[in-house]
Amino acid sequence: MPIYEYVCDDCGEHYERIVLSQKTRVTCPKCDSGKQTIQLSVFASPSNGSKASGGGSPMTSSGGGGCCGGACGCH
């Protein structure tokens, strides 16, 4: 089941919906408008950590920077 991210064209609300078919009516949860724009969605896929599939996660890489280069202090 695909999950789509939307932004309402009328009020600017951001929301997600599971869309089971093309006949599924999608409306804004805030203003009930049917006018929306589908947003580019980023998704994650599990990694087994092997070098053949691209290595481990960026948070555990030997570069020490993680997701942001380490400058923000999130580590």
Backbone hydrogen bonds, N-H to C=O, Kabsch-Sander energy under -0.5 kcal/mol:
donor,donor_aa,acceptor,acceptor_aa,energy
4,Y,2,P,-0.5
4,Y,17,R,-2.9
6,Y,15,Y,-3.4
7,V,37,T,-1.8
8,C,13,E,-2.6
9,D,35,K,-2.3
10,D,35,K,-0.6
12,G,8,C,-1.3
15,Y,6,Y,-2.0
17,R,4,Y,-2.3
19,V,2,P,-2.3
19,V,17,R,-0.5
20,L,18,I,-0.7
24,T,21,S,-1.5
26,V,24,T,-0.5
27,T,25,R,-0.5
28,C,33,S,-2.4
32,D,28,C,-1.6
36,Q,34,G,-0.7
37,T,7,V,-2.5
39,Q,5,E,-3.1
53,S,50,S,-0.9
54,G,51,K,-1.4
55,G,50,S,-2.1
60,T,57,S,-1.3
61,S,58,P,-0.9
64,G,61,S,-1.2
68,C,65,G,-1.0
69,G,65,G,-0.8
70,G,65,G,-1.0
71,A,68,C,-0.5
73,G,70,G,-0.7
